[in-house]
Amino acid sequence: MYFSQVIPTPTYKKNGFILMEVLVAMSLVAITWIGLGNAYQTLVLRLGLEQNKRLQIYRELDQHELHQSALQQSHPPINESARVSRRNRDLNHITRPIN
């Protein structure tokens, strides 16, 4: 055998393997994108539910305070100058954004 002879090696096309890598990469990106979208939607849904709960609590508190003030007006306290209202917010809190 002569070492100067070149033994021909069969050439294979590797396009199928590259295509599979691309498909796997694209599927990983798509799965990640869908997962992030799902997490975002869940977060927005929870935030909306919490805002609705907060507004309901504020409405009930307003109704209670209005009822209490109506009762106190019908029966005024003995020392009215010592009474300090505990309300430190407006009644129109529904229209302003929640921080």
N, C-alpha and C positions, 0 to 999 in steps of 0.2 A: 504494500500500500504506500502510496505516495502521499505525503502530507500536503502537498501543494494542491491536491484535488479538493474541490469544495463539494461537500455533499449537500445537495439541495434539500432544504427543509420545507415542508409543506406550509403554506401561508393560509391562515384562517382569518376569516372576517370576524371582527370583534364588535360589530355594530349592535348585535342583539344584547350583549352584556351592558353596553353603554346605555342602550334604551331602557333596560331594566333598572339601572342606577337612577336614571332621570325619573322614571315612574315612581320609584320608591321615595326619592327626594320630594317630588311633587305631592305625593300622598301624605308625607310627614308634614309638609307645609300646610296642606289643606286641613289635616286633622288638628293641627295647632291653631289655625285660624278659626275653625269651627268651635274649638274649646274656648278660645278667648271670647268669641261672640256670645257663647252660652253663659260664661261667667259674667260678662258685662250685663246681659239681659237679666240675670238673676239679681245682680247688685241693684240695678235700676228698679226692679220689681220690689225688692225689699225696702229700698228708700221710699218708694211711693206708698207702700203699706205703712211704714213708720210715720210718714207725714200725715196720712189719714188718721192714724191713731192719735197723733199729737193734736191735730185739729179737733177731733172729737173730745179729747180731754179738755182742751181750752174752752170749747163750747159748753161742756158740762160745768166747768169751773165758773164761767161767766154767768150761767143760769143760776148757779148756787149763790154767787155773790150778789146778783141782782135780787134774788129772793131774800137773802139775809138783810140787804140794805132796806128792802121794802118792809120787812118785819121790824127793823130797828127804827124806821121812821114812824111806824104806828105806835111803838113803845120806845120813846127816846131814853137813852141812858141818863143816869143821875148826873154824872160828871162828864159832859160832852166834850169839854176842852182836852181831857186826857185821852180821848179816843183818837187813834191814828189809823187811817186806812192802810190795809196791807197790800192794796192793789198798786202796783208800780208799772203797769203796762196799759195800753189803750184797748178799747173793745174791738177795734178794727184790725186785729192781728191776722185775720184770715187773708187779707189782701196783700200783705207784705211777705217777701220771701223768707223762708226759714234758713237760718245760718247753719 
